[in-house]
Amino acid sequence: MPDLSDEEKARVVELILAGRAEEALRIVCEAHGRSPPRVRVGRVRGHSSSLAVYDPKSETIFLSDGSLFRDPFVLLHELYHHLRMFAGKHRGTEKHADRFARGFVEAYARLRRRDGKTFD
């Protein structure tokens, strides 16, 4: 997968924290040459205890609660599954999805500590 710079990753996290999740996901998907998934609040049958689930049939990230629209780790974790489905195979293990999401959150934290700035 193409890699975004720390500044780009931090911007994505900041957008999610600001409630602009769909814009943030669009930025990541454009960098990967993919269309963004839809994001909805709702449950997926068989996954009622999950915070969020990516449904490849509808290309939708389902969040169990509306507050998760502002949770960068959860959204980016599910976005990883979306991007892997476009690759024609779903070898997007939970460990890899966690690593993908953590990379964004850690870039945000690093730059916040270094610069004490926002990424508008």
N, CA, C and O of each residue as an XYZ file, in Angstrom:
480
protein
N       0.840     -1.186      0.000
C       0.000      0.000      0.000
C       0.881      1.244      0.000
O       1.932      1.258      0.641
N       0.463      2.286     -0.711
C       1.233      3.530     -0.684
C       1.241      4.101      0.731
O       0.300      3.912      1.502
N       2.310      4.794      1.048
C       2.414      5.362      2.387
C       2.240      6.863      2.327
O       2.791      7.525      1.447
N       1.484      7.396      3.251
C       1.313      8.837      3.376
C       2.383      9.371      4.318
O       2.911      8.633      5.150
N       2.700     10.647      4.188
C       3.664     11.272      5.091
C       3.046     11.412      6.480
O       1.830     11.315      6.645
N       3.898     11.639      7.469
C       3.395     11.869      8.819
C       2.451     13.065      8.861
O       1.453     13.044      9.581
N       2.758     14.098      8.098
C       1.897     15.283      8.068
C       0.527     14.942      7.514
O      -0.488     15.399      8.040
N       0.486     14.143      6.457
C      -0.797     13.743      5.867
C      -1.580     12.852      6.832
O      -2.793     13.001      6.976
N      -0.890     11.938      7.481
C      -1.557     11.066      8.449
C      -2.111     11.881      9.613
O      -3.229     11.640     10.068
N      -1.336     12.834     10.090
C      -1.787     13.682     11.195
C      -3.008     14.499     10.783
O      -3.936     14.676     11.573
N      -3.007     14.984      9.575
C      -4.163     15.750      9.068
C      -5.415     14.884      9.042
O      -6.496     15.338      9.416
N      -5.270     13.637      8.602
C      -6.398     12.707      8.564
C      -6.956     12.500      9.972
O      -8.170     12.550     10.170
N      -6.085     12.271     10.944
C      -6.532     12.072     12.328
C      -7.230     13.321     12.835
O      -8.278     13.233     13.475
N      -6.662     14.469     12.558
C      -7.276     15.707     13.033
C      -8.664     15.915     12.427
O      -9.582     16.361     13.116
N      -8.817     15.597     11.156
C     -10.137     15.707     10.527
C     -11.152     14.792     11.204
O     -12.293     15.189     11.438
N     -10.736     13.576     11.516
C     -11.644     12.649     12.200
C     -12.017     13.192     13.574
O     -13.190     13.181     13.949
N     -11.037     13.662     14.318
C     -11.309     14.214     15.644
C     -12.244     15.421     15.577
O     -12.994     15.686     16.517
N     -12.194     16.144     14.471
C     -13.040     17.321     14.281
C     -14.425     16.959     13.749
O     -15.236     17.849     13.492
N     -14.706     15.678     13.581
C     -16.021     15.260     13.096
C     -16.146     15.245     11.590
O     -17.257     15.211     11.061
N     -15.033     15.269     10.896
C     -15.046     15.284      9.426
C     -14.493     13.959      8.889
O     -13.586     13.932      8.058
N     -15.069     12.868      9.391
C     -14.576     11.523      9.074
C     -14.631     11.212      7.585
O     -13.676     10.663      7.036
N     -15.720     11.549      6.930
C     -15.841     11.196      5.515
C     -14.786     11.899      4.670
O     -14.254     11.312      3.728
N     -14.483     13.143      4.999
C     -13.425     13.871      4.294
C     -12.064     13.201      4.534
O     -11.258     13.057      3.615
N     -11.832     12.801      5.770
C     -10.562     12.142      6.115
C     -10.405     10.821      5.361
O      -9.337     10.542      4.816
N     -11.451     10.018      5.329
C     -11.392      8.732      4.632
C     -11.199      8.932      3.132
O     -10.505      8.154      2.478
N     -11.817      9.976      2.596
C     -11.654     10.279      1.167
C     -10.183     10.575      0.845
O      -9.672     10.123     -0.179
N      -9.513     11.319      1.703
C      -8.103     11.655      1.484
C      -7.253     10.392      1.430
O      -6.415     10.243      0.541
N      -7.466      9.487      2.374
C      -6.688      8.246      2.405
C      -6.995      7.393      1.174
O      -6.085      6.851      0.545
N      -8.261      7.280      0.838
C      -8.644      6.463     -0.310
C      -8.092      7.037     -1.613
O      -7.649      6.281     -2.478
N      -8.110      8.342     -1.764
C      -7.538      8.955     -2.972
C      -6.056      8.646     -3.082
O      -5.555      8.403     -4.180
N      -5.353      8.650     -1.971
C      -3.922      8.328     -1.978
C      -3.679      6.887     -2.407
O      -2.617      6.558     -2.936
N      -4.668      6.035     -2.175
C      -4.570      4.626     -2.549
C      -5.265      4.324     -3.874
O      -5.325      3.172     -4.305
N      -5.791      5.376     -4.520
C      -6.464      5.189     -5.801
C      -7.770      4.428     -5.688
O      -8.131      3.681     -6.596
N      -8.475      4.605     -4.597
C      -9.724      3.888     -4.350
C     -10.840      4.843     -3.990
O     -10.595      5.963     -3.543
N     -12.063      4.397     -4.186
C     -13.204      5.201     -3.755
C     -13.436      4.955     -2.265
O     -13.197      3.853     -1.772
N     -13.898      5.972     -1.556
C     -14.101      5.807     -0.114
C     -15.343      4.962      0.190
O     -16.278      4.907     -0.609
N     -15.340      4.316      1.341
C     -16.523      3.568      1.752
C     -17.581      4.522      2.306
O     -17.282      5.661      2.665
N     -18.806      4.041      2.367
C     -19.838      4.772      3.096
C     -19.606      4.497      4.587
O     -19.005      3.486      4.953
N     -20.080      5.390      5.426
C     -19.982      5.203      6.872
C     -21.377      5.432      7.443
O     -21.991      6.474      7.215
N     -21.862      4.453      8.182
C     -23.207      4.508      8.754
C     -23.177      4.015     10.194
O     -22.306      3.237     10.584
N     -24.138      4.481     10.969
C     -24.329      3.947     12.312
C     -25.329      2.811     12.196
O     -26.405      2.973     11.620
N     -24.971      1.672     12.742
C     -25.848      0.505     12.708
C     -25.068     -0.751     13.022
O     -23.839     -0.737     13.090
N     -25.782     -1.817     13.208
C     -25.176     -3.108     13.540
C     -25.257     -4.035     12.340
O     -26.156     -3.929     11.505
N     -24.296     -4.944     12.274
C     -24.289     -5.977     11.243
C     -24.602     -7.294     11.932
O     -23.987     -7.640     12.941
N     -25.557     -8.021     11.384
C     -25.950     -9.302     11.973
C     -24.720    -10.189     12.188
O     -23.880    -10.333     11.299
N     -24.632    -10.768     13.359
C     -23.508    -11.631     13.692
C     -22.315    -10.894     14.283
O     -21.338    -11.515     14.702
N     -22.398     -9.561     14.317
C     -21.292     -8.753     14.853
C     -21.808     -7.742     15.875
O     -21.298     -6.625     15.965
N     -22.810     -8.137     16.633
C     -23.474     -7.181     17.519
C     -22.577     -6.646     18.629
O     -22.859     -5.583     19.181
N     -21.498     -7.359     18.970
C     -20.628     -6.867     20.037
C     -19.453     -6.047     19.512
O     -18.671     -5.520     20.303
N     -19.318     -5.930     18.196
C     -18.207     -5.177     17.608
C     -18.468     -3.682     17.653
O     -19.603     -3.231     17.500
N     -17.393     -2.914     17.867
C     -17.520     -1.457     17.801
C     -17.838     -1.007     16.384
O     -18.635     -0.093     16.173
N     -17.204     -1.661     15.413
C     -17.395     -1.300     14.019
C     -17.102     -2.515     13.149
O     -16.352     -3.412     13.535
N     -17.712     -2.523     11.964
C     -17.542     -3.638     11.028
C     -17.525     -3.064      9.619
O     -18.294     -2.160      9.293
N     -16.639     -3.602      8.791
C     -16.656     -3.249      7.374
C     -17.423     -4.330      6.628
O     -17.110     -5.515      6.743
N     -18.432     -3.917      5.860
C     -19.209     -4.843      5.043
C     -18.798     -4.673      3.587
O     -19.122     -3.658      2.971
N     -18.085     -5.657      3.023
C     -17.596     -5.514      1.651
C     -18.702     -5.498      0.603
O     -18.526     -4.885     -0.451
N     -19.831     -6.149      0.854
C     -20.920     -6.164     -0.134
C     -21.465     -4.763     -0.384
O     -21.706     -4.374     -1.527
N     -21.653     -4.020      0.684
C     -22.197     -2.668      0.543
C     -21.111     -1.597      0.567
O     -21.404     -0.409      0.436
N     -19.847     -2.021      0.735
C     -18.719     -1.088      0.847
C     -19.014     -0.010      1.886
O     -18.879      1.188      1.638
N     -19.422     -0.490      3.057
C     -19.836      0.401      4.132
C     -19.158      0.008      5.440
O     -19.045     -1.171      5.776
N     -18.713      1.025      6.163
C     -18.250      0.845      7.533
C     -19.450      1.124      8.419
O     -20.020      2.214      8.383
N     -19.831      0.132      9.216
C     -20.930      0.291     10.164
C     -20.343      0.524     11.548
O     -19.542     -0.268     12.044
N     -20.761      1.630     12.159
C     -20.320      1.990     13.508
C     -21.443      1.678     14.483
O     -22.605      1.978     14.207
N     -21.114      1.088     15.605
C     -22.151      0.725     16.574
C     -22.739      1.943     17.275
O     -23.830      1.872     17.841
N     -22.021      3.053     17.237
C     -22.449      4.255     17.950
C     -21.951      5.484     17.193
O     -20.840      5.478     16.663
N     -22.747      6.512     17.141
C     -22.383      7.725     16.414
C     -21.127      8.404     16.920
O     -20.466      9.114     16.162
N     -20.780      8.204     18.187
C     -19.575      8.842     18.723
C     -18.309      8.308     18.053
O     -17.263      8.956     18.096
N     -18.399      7.130     17.435
C     -17.230      6.541     16.779
C     -16.844      7.264     15.489
O     -15.775      7.008     14.935
N     -17.707      8.165     15.006
C     -17.334      8.999     13.858
C     -16.102      9.837     14.183
O     -15.413     10.310     13.279
N     -15.827     10.022     15.471
C     -14.678     10.830     15.909
C     -13.560      9.974     16.502
O     -12.692     10.492     17.203
N     -13.576      8.682     16.229
C     -12.553      7.785     16.761
C     -11.611      7.370     15.629
O     -11.948      6.492     14.835
N     -10.437      7.995     15.549
C      -9.532      7.713     14.429
C      -9.104      6.247     14.352
O      -9.021      5.683     13.260
N      -8.833      5.632     15.492
C      -8.346      4.254     15.455
C      -9.406      3.318     14.874
O      -9.105      2.500     14.004
N     -10.628      3.436     15.348
C     -11.697      2.551     14.877
C     -11.949      2.765     13.385
O     -12.015      1.797     12.629
N     -12.089      4.003     12.958
C     -12.376      4.280     11.544
C     -11.245      3.834     10.626
O     -11.497      3.236      9.580
N     -10.019      4.114     11.002
C      -8.890      3.751     10.153
C      -8.653      2.245     10.140
O      -8.202      1.697      9.133
N      -8.947      1.583     11.229
C      -8.873      0.123     11.282
C      -9.840     -0.471     10.253
O      -9.463     -1.352      9.480
N     -11.069      0.006     10.245
C     -12.065     -0.514      9.289
C     -11.735     -0.075      7.864
O     -11.995     -0.813      6.914
N     -11.170      1.107      7.710
C     -10.767      1.557      6.377
C      -9.715      0.626      5.790
O      -9.717      0.369      4.586
N      -8.829      0.125      6.617
C      -7.824     -0.830      6.146
C      -8.505     -2.035      5.490
O      -8.082     -2.488      4.426
N      -9.551     -2.547      6.122
C     -10.267     -3.690      5.545
C     -10.871     -3.314      4.190
O     -10.850     -4.115      3.256
N     -11.398     -2.123      4.086
C     -11.949     -1.623      2.812
C     -10.864     -1.598      1.737
O     -11.077     -2.080      0.625
N      -9.714     -1.041      2.067
C      -8.630     -0.943      1.085
C      -8.121     -2.323      0.676
O      -7.779     -2.529     -0.489
N      -8.066     -3.249      1.590
C      -7.615     -4.610      1.267
C      -8.612     -5.326      0.364
O      -8.209     -6.121     -0.485
N      -9.889     -5.062      0.527
C     -10.888     -5.701     -0.340
C     -10.697     -5.250     -1.784
O     -10.899     -6.036     -2.710
N     -10.314     -4.008     -1.979
C     -10.068     -3.510     -3.330
C      -8.864     -4.188     -3.965
O      -8.746     -4.235     -5.189
N      -7.987     -4.706     -3.148
C      -6.804     -5.392     -3.677
C      -7.172     -6.764     -4.223
O      -6.313     -7.462     -4.763
N      -8.446     -7.166     -4.092
C      -8.897     -8.436     -4.633
C      -8.774     -9.594     -3.665
O      -9.118    -10.729     -3.994
N      -8.291     -9.310     -2.493
C      -8.163    -10.350     -1.478
C      -8.304     -9.705     -0.114
O      -7.922     -8.553      0.087
N      -8.841    -10.441      0.792
C      -9.027     -9.890      2.126
C      -8.054    -10.547      3.082
O      -8.445    -11.287      3.985
N      -6.794    -10.267      2.871
C      -5.788    -10.760      3.804
C      -5.515     -9.700      4.863
O      -4.444     -9.664      5.469
N      -6.487     -8.856      5.067
C      -6.352     -7.775      6.031
C      -6.632     -8.248      7.431
O      -7.710     -7.999      7.970
N      -5.679     -8.924      8.028
C      -5.873     -9.430      9.378
C      -6.078     -8.287     10.355
O      -5.755     -7.134     10.071
N      -6.617     -8.631     11.496
C      -6.838     -7.619     12.530
C      -5.518     -6.982     12.965
O      -5.468     -5.783     13.236
N      -4.473     -7.765     13.032
C      -3.152     -7.238     13.419
C      -2.688     -6.174     12.418
O      -2.186     -5.123     12.818
N      -2.856     -6.443     11.129
C      -2.441     -5.473     10.114
C      -3.337     -4.235     10.132
O      -2.855     -3.116      9.954
N      -4.624     -4.430     10.346
C      -5.541     -3.289     10.425
C      -5.193     -2.413     11.627
O      -5.229     -1.186     11.544
N      -4.855     -3.060     12.744
C      -4.434     -2.294     13.930
C      -3.161     -1.506     13.647
O      -3.051     -0.341     14.030
N      -2.203     -2.136     12.982
C      -0.933     -1.474     12.667
C      -1.169     -0.270     11.752
O      -0.574      0.790     11.946
N      -2.038     -0.440     10.758
C      -2.374      0.642      9.829
C      -2.953      1.832     10.604
O      -2.495      2.964     10.443
N      -3.951      1.575     11.438
C      -4.596      2.645     12.205
C      -3.620      3.286     13.188
O      -3.580      4.508     13.330
N      -2.841      2.455     13.859
C      -1.877      2.960     14.839
C      -0.848      3.888     14.179
O      -0.408      4.859     14.794
N      -0.467      3.593     12.939
C       0.480      4.443     12.225
C      -0.014      5.875     12.078
O       0.767      6.821     12.189
N      -1.308      6.034     11.830
C      -1.893      7.368     11.719
C      -1.920      8.065     13.075
O      -1.520      9.223     13.195
N      -2.391      7.355     14.086
C      -2.517      7.937     15.420
C      -1.140      8.304     15.978
O      -0.983      9.352     16.605
N      -0.155      7.455     15.755
C       1.202      7.743     16.247
C       1.823      8.927     15.510
O       2.527      9.730     16.122
N       1.575      9.046     14.215
C       2.083     10.205     13.460
C       1.470     11.489     14.014
O       2.163     12.491     14.191
N       0.186     11.451     14.282
C      -0.507     12.607     14.856
C       0.116     12.977     16.200
O       0.417     14.145     16.448
N       0.308     11.984     17.063
C       0.872     12.249     18.392
C       2.301     12.782     18.303
O       2.675     13.702     19.029
N       3.096     12.195     17.404
C       4.497     12.651     17.225
C       4.543     14.118     16.818
O       5.293     14.904     17.397
N       3.748     14.481     15.830
C       3.785     15.856     15.335
C       3.180     16.830     16.335
O       3.635     17.969     16.440
N       2.169     16.401     17.065
C       1.606     17.266     18.101
C       2.652     17.546     19.183
O       2.792     18.677     19.648
N       3.383     16.502     19.573
C       4.430     16.690     20.606
C       5.546     17.584     20.063
O       6.032     18.473     20.763
N       5.947     17.345     18.817
C       7.065     18.081     18.243
C       6.720     19.549     18.034
O       7.491     20.439     18.391
N       5.547     19.789     17.449
C       5.212     21.154     17.024
C       4.147     21.835     17.892
O       4.054     23.062     17.930
N       3.362     21.034     18.576
C       2.264     21.623     19.343
C       1.285     22.373     18.459
O       0.702     23.376     18.870
N       1.108     21.874     17.232
C       0.265     22.600     16.270
C      -0.905     21.740     15.809
O      -0.979     20.546     16.101
N      -1.815     22.379     15.082
C      -2.894     21.657     14.417
C      -2.585     21.591     12.937
O      -1.688     22.287     12.461
N      -3.303     20.775     12.210
C      -2.983     20.510     10.814
C      -4.102     20.947      9.882
O      -4.549     20.162      9.046
N      -4.557     22.172     10.009
C      -5.579     22.709      9.105
C      -4.907     23.105      7.869
O      -5.555     23.591      6.942
